């Protein structure tokens, strides 16, 4: 079995790590609920939904980063982001592409660093 080139592994982990910029602050605000957050949050969602959604975001991100649970984390993350797409479409705010880009980045990062995923979803050469 050919080893994954180092630049692809490094790029894959960099893309995966980049998701921390999206998931960690979002989860933090939903869990910590600093002053003013709930007032803004409850304009579009019920106030009690913030904490469970923050925990889900954090859990899926951690599952995604842990090698033994990376597929489960990736699938749960994709499902969560699908809900985010639906929310943006429903709100008609034009930002539905953001969770699409985040999901594509997550799976590209995993694809670049994971041999089993490459075998499952091969790209045809030529």
WOQUI-V260036 format. One record per residue. PHI is phi in radians with two decimals (999 if undefined). PSI is psi in degrees with one decimal (NA if undefined). BURIAL is 1 if it has 9 or more other C-alpha atoms within 8 Angstrom, else 0. Layout:
# WOQUI-V260036
PHI;PSI;BURIAL / PHI;PSI;BURIAL
This chain:
# WOQUI-V260036
999;127.4;0 / -1.23;137.8;0 / -1.26;151.2;0 / -1.26;130.0;0 / -0.98;143.3;0 / -0.98;-40.5;0 / -1.11;-32.2;0 / -1.29;-40.5;1 / -1.09;-45.4;1 / -1.12;-44.3;1 / -1.10;-41.5;1 / -1.06;-45.7;1 / -1.19;-35.4;1 / -1.12;-44.9;1 / -1.10;-42.5;1 / -1.12;-41.4;1 / -1.18;-31.1;0 / -1.06;-27.0;0 / -1.10;-20.3;1 / -1.05;-31.7;1 / -1.13;-27.8;0 / -1.60;-53.3;0 / -1.34;-40.8;1 / -1.17;-47.9;1 / -1.11;-40.0;1 / -1.08;-46.9;1 / -1.13;-41.1;1 / -1.00;-49.9;1 / -1.09;-39.2;1 / -1.23;-32.9;1 / -1.46;-49.2;1 / -1.33;-30.9;0 / 0.86;63.6;1 / -1.09;165.2;0 / -0.92;132.3;0 / 1.58;-17.4;0 / -1.14;-50.4;1 / -1.11;-36.0;1 / -1.06;-43.9;0 / -1.24;-43.7;0 / -1.03;-42.4;1 / -1.33;2.3;1 / -1.27;-25.9;0 / -2.12;-22.2;0 / -2.34;156.9;0 / -1.14;138.8;1 / -0.93;-42.9;1 / -1.16;-11.5;0 / -1.38;-16.3;0 / -1.08;-51.2;1 / -1.05;-51.5;1 / -1.07;-37.0;1 / -1.18;-36.7;1 / -1.12;-41.6;1 / -1.13;-41.0;1 / -1.09;-45.5;0 / -1.01;-48.3;1 / -1.12;-44.2;1 / -1.11;-44.2;1 / -1.16;-37.1;1 / -1.14;-43.7;1 / -1.12;-45.5;1 / -1.03;-38.5;1 / -1.12;-37.7;1 / -1.39;-27.7;1 / -1.33;122.6;0 / -0.93;-39.6;0 / -1.25;-21.4;0 / -2.07;16.3;1 / -1.07;-37.3;1 / -1.24;-44.7;0 / -1.05;-46.2;1 / -1.06;-42.4;1 / -1.12;-41.9;1 / -1.17;-43.6;0 / -1.14;-38.1;1 / -1.10;-42.6;1 / -1.11;-40.6;1 / -1.11;-44.5;0 / -1.07;-44.2;1 / -1.19;-30.1;1 / -1.08;-39.6;1 / -1.12;-36.8;0 / -1.15;-40.0;1 / -1.04;-48.1;1 / -1.06;-39.6;1 / -1.08;-45.7;1 / -1.16;-38.6;1 / -1.13;-44.1;1 / -1.09;-39.3;0 / -1.32;-12.4;0 / 0.95;40.5;0 / -1.68;-3.1;0 / 1.33;6.6;0 / -1.81;18.2;0 / -1.08;-23.7;1 / -1.22;-23.1;0 / -1.07;-53.8;0 / -1.14;-25.9;1 / -1.14;-45.9;1 / -1.13;-41.2;0 / -1.09;-44.1;1 / -1.12;-41.8;1 / -1.12;-39.7;0 / -1.11;-42.1;1 / -1.06;-47.5;1 / -1.30;-32.0;1 / -1.14;-42.7;1 / -1.03;-44.8;1 / -1.17;-41.8;1 / -1.07;-43.3;1 / -1.18;-26.9;1 / -1.85;2.1;1 / -2.23;116.4;1 / -1.17;-39.2;0 / -1.15;-39.1;0 / -1.18;-37.1;1 / -1.07;-38.1;1 / -1.22;-34.5;0 / -1.28;-35.8;0 / -2.22;75.3;0 / -1.37;149.0;0 / -1.68;132.9;0 / -1.26;135.8;0 / -1.55;137.3;0 / 1.39;NA;0
